[in-house]
Amino acid sequence: MPARGLRAHTGSSRAALRRCGQVMHGMRRAATGTGAALVWGLMPEYAHAEGVEAATLSASWALPFAGLLLSIALFPMLAPAFWHHHFGKITAAWSLAFALPFAALHGIGATWPMLLHALIDEYLPFIALVGALYTIAGGISVYGNLHGSPRTNTAILALGTLLASVMGTTGAAMLLIRPLLRANDNRRHNAHVVVFFIFLVANAGGLLTPLGDPPLFLGFLNGVGFFWTAQNLALPMLFVCGVLLTMFYALDRWLFTRAGEARAAFLDATPDTGPLGIGGKINFVLLALAVALVLMSGVWNPGLSLAFAGAHVELQNLLRDAGLVALALASLAFTPRTVRAANDFSWAPIVEVAKLFAGIFATITPVILILRAGEAGAFAHLIRLVNTTPGQTDGVAYFWATGLLSSFLDNAPTYLVFFNLAGGDAPTLMTAGAKTLAAISAGAVLMGAMTYIGNAPNFMVKAIAESRGVRMPGFFGYLGWSCVILVPVFLATAWVFFA
């Protein structure tokens, strides 16, 4: 998801709603600029550019990409107010730091097709899916109140874990975090409930399908089969989630049975408010249609494509992306406003994702070119580092390398880096390199839970919990939780499945 823009959204949702008019104005300006760029792309002198010899590119072309990722990781912690107001400008600056020197050195005829490919083949499909799932999930609201017993909490976490692979980690997290908080707001100890919610619902649960987490959808866009993830990652996912749910139940039961755990009735912020109910049920139908569209684009190939400005868009992908946009618009049209108001729905997070990932997809283009050059490229030392012998990959090394970087950088571009480091050829990786691809996928998704900045919904869940009075651990406090709980689980996962 995850992208990082959702994480970096530190303002309250209601404040973001008041800024919605300004946000939509910015979207219109961005759309105008994009339209002008696409018209430029129709010019024949840029549509048929000569390629760049990847083996000749130096590692310095990766600096704008690294700078952008470090900005995304550090600014929200060190200068949150500055980042909140200027993240778009910072993203644009890093993008220009790549595009302008590259065009000056290699020519606009080589630079423009690279950027156009990133826009049409990767960025627009990515934003279409993330935006559609965010909009549809934001139209579903759970009413009423539960009692936060260990069984109830574990059941909610298990349900969210399953839903995450269907409606995305962000969608599942935003759907269930508020009911979970209401259920536990009469308990003295409830921060651990939110921490495990981030571990399971906001991260590990998205491991089964390309819909679950942005890294897997990027793999899908690069040729990984829709069902490949479920076939190859179901056992690691069940192992990790089963262990975490068991650990959570034991911890929650121990805390629940302690004397004085339940607050006095008059301190319950949300006493029983009537039976449980769901608002915006039409969105479940729209969600099913979104799943069908993504599945259709992976299994149906009529062999037709639309040539546009030197790029070729396959018919099934065009229909998928247009359909996802239509479903998002349908959700807005048919969902009562009261439902979205109950969710504190705001456009600001998804607009932030759109801006950040525009820069990510632009600056990562030379990195991918260099990685695909293999040992002839500037990153030959990285390839040798994760390969036990020439031509043979090390699954454990890929799992930990991908995962540790995903913990502190955005897990979606990190996945792309290691996907291409392993060769970037999906048919080969799905067969002969299946263990390597599984290790990359699992590392990116699972270890996004290691920090608040590892995956898109982590920081949003933290912000919502704190707004409801939960005393969440700080950045390093949360890192302590994840090191104590997750690292042993991941060590066992690497040994059992990827060694």
N, C-alpha and C positions, 0 to 999 in steps of 0.2 A: 501498500500500500503503500510510505510510505514511506509511506514515504515520509521523508523527513519534515516536510512542510507541516504535516499534522502535528508532529512532535513539537515543532517550534512555536506553535500557536499558544502563546502564554496569556493572552487576554481572556477575559470571561466571555462566555458565549453570548450573553445578553449585550455586552458592549459591542461584540462583533455584529450583532443584528442591527445595532444603531448605525454601524458603519456600512451596512449592506448597500445603501445607495451609492456611496463612494466606490465600493468594490465593483458594483455592476458597471459604473462609469469607466473604471479602469479596464474591465473586461471588454467593453465596447472599443476602447482605444487599442487594446491589444489585438482584438479581432481585425480592426482596420489595418494595423501594421502587418498582421499575418496575411491578410488578403493582398496587400501591396507586394509582400515578399513572394507570394505564389504567382502573381502576375509576372513579376520579374523572372520567376523560374520558367515561364513559358518562352523566354527569349532563347533562340536556338543556339547562340554562342555559348550559353551556360548549360544547356541541356545535354550536350554531348562532349563532356570534358574528358581529357586524358586522365587516367588514374595516377596515383602517387605510388612510387616504389617504397613499400613499407620497410624493407630492410635498410633503407638509407635514413630513416627517421631516427632522431636522437631521443633519448629518454626525457629531455627537457620539455618535449611537447606534452608530457603528462603533468607538468607543473600547474597549469590552470585547473585541470580536473582535481588534482590533489588539493589545491588552494580552495576550491569551491567546497569540497567535502569537509575540509577542516573548518571552513567558515560555518557550515551547517552544524557541525558538531560543537564548536566552541562559542560562537556568538550568543546563542540562546542562553548559555550559562553565564558568560562573562559580561555581556552587555545586552540583556534581553530587550530593553526599551529601544535601543538603537537598531537592533536586528528587526524588531517588529515593524518599524517604520521604514527601513531601508533595505530589507532583504532582496527586493526586486532589483534595486540598483547594484547591490553587491553581486548578485547573480549575473546581471548584464555585464558588469565589469570583467568578471572572470571569463565569460563567453567571448567578449571582444579581445581579451588578452590572448586567447587562442586564435580566433578567426582572423584578426587583422594581420598579425605577423605571418600566419600560414598563407594567407592570400597574397601578401607582399612577396613571399619567398617562392611559392609554388604556382601562383596565379589564381585569379578568381575562377578560371575555367576548371581547376582541379578542386577548389575549396567548395564552391557552391553545390555541386552534385553530392558531396559528402554530407553537407548540412541538410540538403533536401531529402536524402535517403533517411537520415536520422529523424526528420520531421514526419515524413509520410509513413514510413515502414515501422517505426517504433514509438515515437512520441505520441502521435495522435491516437493510435489504438490503445496505448497505455492509459492516456487521460480519459478516453471514452469509457473504458471499463471501470477505472477507479471512480470517475465522476458518477457513472450510472449506479454503481453499488452504493456509493456514499449517499446519493439522493434517494434511492429506493429504501435503503435501510433507515434513513432519517425520517421516513414516512411511517414507520412502525413504532408504536409506543405501547408499553406494558403498564397497565393501571393496577391499583390495589396494593396490598402489602402482605409480605410473608414474614415468618418468624425465622430469624437466622440461626437455626440449629445446625450442628455439624452435618447431618444428613441433607438438610435443605441446601446448605451452602455447597456441599459437594455435588449435589444434583444440578445446581445452577451452573457450576463450573464445568461439569461434564457436558451439559446441554450446549453451553457456549463453545466448548471445544469442538463438538460435532458441527455446530452451525458455522464455525469459522471457515471451514473448507467449502461451504456452499455460498455464503454471503460475504466472505472476506473477513479478515481479522478485524478490520476497522468497523465494518457493519455489525458483526456479532458483539464486539466490545461496546459500541454505542447503544445497542439494543438492550443489553443486559446489565450494564454497570449501574444504572440508576435503581432498578428493582433490587439488585444485590445490596446496594448501599442502604436503601429503605429497610430491607430485612434485618440489617445489622446495626442500625443506628441507636439501638437501645443497649448495645454491648460496650463494655469498657475497652476491650481489645478487638479492633477490627482492621487495623492496618495490614495484618498478615493476609486477610481475605483478599484485599485489593492486590497485594504483591503476587499471590498465587493466581489471581485473575489475569494479571499481566503475563505471567509465565505461560498460562494455558490458553486462555481465550484470545489474547492479543498477539500470540506468537505460535506456540507449538501446534495449536489446532488448525492452522492454515496449511499444513504440510501435505494434504492429500490431493489437492486439485490446483490448476492454474488460477482459479478464482480466489484461492485462499490467501495468498500473499504476493505482493508485487514481484519478488524475484522469480517465482514460478511462472507468472504470466509473461515475464520477459523471456524466460526459456521457451514457453509456448510460442511466442512471436518469432523465436529463432529456430523453430522446427521441432521442438520436443512435443511428443504426442500428448493429447489431453489426458488419457488414462495411464500414461507411463508413470506419473508421480504416484498415483494410488497403488499401482502394481508393485512398485519398487520401494516405496517409502511407508507403506501401511504398517509394517512390522516395527521399524524404528519409531514411528509416531505412536503406536499403541504402547510400546515399551516405555517411552519417555512420559507420555501422558498418564499411563497406568501407575507408574512409580510416583509421579508428582501428585496425583489425586490421592493415593494412599498416604503419602507424607502429609498432605494437607488435612485429611480427615483425622489423622492421629494428633496433629498439632491443634486443630480446631477443637477436637473433643477434650483435649487436656485443658485448654483455656476455658472452654465452655463450662466445665464442671468445677472450676475454681470458685471459691466463695466470693460473692460480691461482683461476679461478672456482669450480671444484668443490672442495669440502672433502674432507679425508681420509675414507676409508670409515668409520672408527670414529666420526666425528663426525656421520654421517647418523642423524638421530633416528628415521627410519622406513625401515630397509633393506627390501629385497624381502620381502614377507610372503605370498607366494602369489599365485595368479591373481586377476584382477579379478572382482568379483561384486557383485550388487545384492540388498539385503535389502528386504523389504516390497513385493514386486512387485504385490500386490493393489491397492496405491495408484495404480498406473498406470490400472487399470480405473476406480477411483473418480474419478481426475482426468478421464478421458474423460467420465464421467457428469456431472461438474460443468460441463464445457464444454458438454455437450448441454443441461443445464438452463438455463444462461444464454442459449444460442442459442435455445432454445424460447421463452423469455420475450420475445425480441425479434422472432420471426417468427410466433408464434401468438397471435391475439387473438380469443377467443371472444365478446368483448363482455359478459362477466359480471364483476361486481365485488361486493365485500362492503363494506357500509356499516358503519363502526365509529366511534362517537364523533365524527361529523361528517367523518371522513375516508373515502375510498373506496379500497379495495385491490383491484386487478384480479386476477382469478383466476390468470392465468399468472404474475404476480409472487408471489402467495402460494404457489403450488406450487413456484416456483423457490427461494424462501427456505427453505421447509420441507424441500425436497429437499436443499439444501446442508447444512442442519443434520443431516439424516439421514446424509448421506455422511460428515460429520465424525465422527459417532458410530460409523459402521461402520468408519472408519479406526482409531479407538481400540480397537474391539472385535477387529479381525482382524489388527492389526499386532503382531508380537512385541515385548515390552518391550525386548528387547536391541537392536532396531533403533533405537528412539527414544533409548535410552541412548547408543548410538554417536554419535547426532547431538547429544547434550547437550540434548535437547528440554526446553523449559520453557514453562509457561503465562504466565509473568510478562510477556513482551513483548506478547502479544495482549491481555491484560487492560489493559495500559497504553494500547494503541491504543484499546480500547473506551472507557476513561474520557476520554481526551483528545478523541476525536472526538465524544463526547456533548456536550462543551463547545463544540467547534468548530461543530457543526451548530446548536446553540442560539444562539450569539452571532452567527453569520453571517446569521441570518434578516432582521434589519433592513437589513443591508448589501445583500442581494439585492433587497429591496423598493425601496430607494432607487435601485439601479442600473437596475431595470426601469422606473422612472419616466422614464428617459432624460434629456434635457436639461431636463426640468421638475423634476428632482430635485436634491438637494444635491451630487451628484457630476457635475454638468454639465461642470465644467472637465476632469475626467478623460476624459469622452467626447469632448470637443473635442480633447484632447491626442492621442488615438490615431486620430482621423478626419482624413484629409487635407482633405476638404471636408465640409460638413454632409451627413450621410446616406451618406458613403462612407468605408469603413474602410481603414486602412493595415496591410497584412499584416506588413510588417517591424516596425512599431511594436508591434503586438500580440505578435509573436514575442519581441522583446527585453524588452518590459515584463513579459509573463507569465514569461519565463525568468529574468530577473534577480531578480524577487521570489521565484520558486520556488527560487532558489539559496540564499536565506537564510531563507525562511519555508517552511511546508509546501506542497508543490506541489499537493495535492488541493484545499484551500480556495482557493488562488490561482487554480487553473483555474476554480472556480465563480465567483469574482469577475469574471474577464475574460470568461467565457462569458456572464454576465449583462450585463456592460458592453457586449458586442457585440449585445445585444438579448434574449438568453435564449430565443429561439424556435428550437428545433432544426430543424424543417422548412425554415425560411428559411436558417439557417446551413449546412445540409447542401447547399443548392442555390446560391442567389445569393451566399451568404456562405461558400462552401466554402473559399476561400483563407484567410479570416479564421479560421474554425474550425480549419483545419489548422495555421495559425500558432500559435494558442493551445494546441492539443494538443501540437504539437512542442516549443514553448517550455517548457511545464510538465514534460514527460517528460524531454527531453534535458538541460535545464539543472538538473534535480535532481541531476545529477552534479557540479556545480560545487563543492559543499562537502560536508562530512560530514553536514551537517544538511539537505541538500536533498531527500533521499528516504529512505523507511523503512529499507531494508537497508544503507545506506552505513555507518552507525556500527556496526551489528552485524558487518559484514564486517571493519571495522577492529579491533574488539574481539577477534574470533576470531583474526585474524592475529597480533595482539600477544600473545595467550595462547599462540600456537605459536612465539613467539620472533622474529617479523618486526618489524624496526624501522621502523614506519610513520611517515610525516611527520606533524607536528602540524597543527593547524587551518590555520594560515597557510602552512605548507609544502605541504599538499595543495592549497590555493587557488592557490599558485604553479604546481604541476603543471597544474591545470585551466586556468589562464589561458594558459599557454604552449602547451598541446596542444589544448584544447577551443575556446577563443575563436576562433582562426583557422578551425577547422572550422565553427563556428557562423556566422561572418561569411560564409563561402562558401555555407553552407546557406541563409541568409536571402536572399542575392543571387540564387541559382539558383532557389529554389522559392517565395519569398514576395514578391519585389519586384514 
